[in-house]
Amino acid sequence: MLPAALKKQLSPVLQNGFVMKRAVFQSCLELYPMEEWNALMEKVNKLNRFKKKNNDFIRRFTAGVKIVEVDATGRLLIPKDLIAFAEISKDIVLSSSVNIIEVWDKTKYEKAIDDATVDFADLAEEVMGQDDEANGIS
């Protein structure tokens, strides 16, 4: 069941459905609004399929992809093979990740957040920190 606040935020894209897939870097699932998925597939479709690494990437990236919809009562059915991949047992966490939603087993999510806490300050500086001079500030 989607939380009411999240369902309200997603209302502009609910009618188009979603794509759910295995995450690349974590043992969670990714829920893409159809418009986001289509934009991503435009990029993927530009890859040369006659290069083995591209073909391998496409196969692995799209493995387990499912089209899903939120039903009239606000429920989202997660396919069993994706539940098995993410090792979802009972409680789940829906985590906003810019233009997609990650779907996690609650225990795995909390562990992933705890594991990342130690390195987060360094990661934040590396990813988001920029020299003031590069931004035109002196």
N, C-alpha and C positions, 0 to 999 in steps of 0.2 A: 504494500500500500504506500503510495507516494504521500509524503506529508502535504497538508493543505497549502502551506506557504510555497512549497516547491511546485506543486501543481499549478498554482496561480501564476508563478513566474514563467512556467513553461506553456501557459495557455496559448500563446501565439503559434507555437510549433506542434502542439498536441495532435492536431488533425492530420499532419503529414507523417506521423510515426517516427520511429527511431531505428537505429542500427545498434545492436549490442555485439561486442566482440571481446576476445581475450586481449588483455593489456600486453604491451611489448616488454616493459621493464619490471612489472610487478605481478604478483599472483592475484590480480583483481580483474574486474570487467570494466569496459568502457561503454558508455551509452552516448551515442552521437545523435543529435537531432538530424533528421534526414537531409536538411539543407547543408549542414556541416559535413556530413558523410559524402554527399555528392561533390562538394568542393574538394574534399580530400581525394576522392576517386579520380577527379579530373587530373590531379597531379600524378597519381599512380599510373593512370592510363597513358601518360607521356613517356613512361619508362620503356626502353627497348627490350622487348621480351626475348630477343635473340641473344641477350647477354645472360648467361646462367645465373649470376648473382641477382640480377633484377627479377628473373623468373622465380628464383628461390624465395626472394623477399616477398613478392606478391603472394605466392602460395602460403607462406607462413603468416603474413600480415592479415590475410583474409580468412585464415582457418577458423572455422566455428562461427563465422558471421551469421547473425540472425536478424531479420526484420521483426521488430516488436512494436506493440501499441499499448497505450494506457487504455484500460477498459472504462466503461461508464462510471464505475464506482471508484476509479482512481488507482486501480491495481495494475501492476506491471508484472507479467509472467516471465520469469527467468527460465530459459530452457535448461533441462537437466544436465546436458553436457557442459554448459557454461558454469552451472553450480558446482559441478565436479572439478572443473579447472580451477576455479577460485577458492575451492575448498570451503564453500559457504555452509555453515552448520545450522545456526539458528538466527542470531541477530545479525543485521547488516547495517552498514554505514553508507550513506550516499554522500559523496564528497565532490563539491564543485571543483572543476579543474579547467578554468578559463571557459572554453567553449564546449566542453563535454562534462559528463558526470561519471565519476568512478564509483563502482559498486564493490564494496569490500565485505568480507567476513569481519565482524566487529573486532574479534581478538587479533586477527592479522593486521587490521588497520592500526590498532593501538600499538602493536609491536613495531610496525613500519614507522610510525610517528616517533616512538621512543628511540628507535635505532637512528633516526635522522637528526634527533635533537642535538647530539654532540657536534656534528659537522655543520649544522645549519648556518651559524654565523659566518663561517668561512665560505660556504656555498653561496649565501646571500651576497657577500661582498664580491665574489668572483662573477656571479651571474648578473647582478644588478648594479654593482658599484662601478662608477665610471670616473675617470679623472675630471676634475673641474675644468681643466684647460681644454679637454676634448669637447666639453659642453659650452665652450665660449665664455667661461667664468674665470677671471684671473684675480 
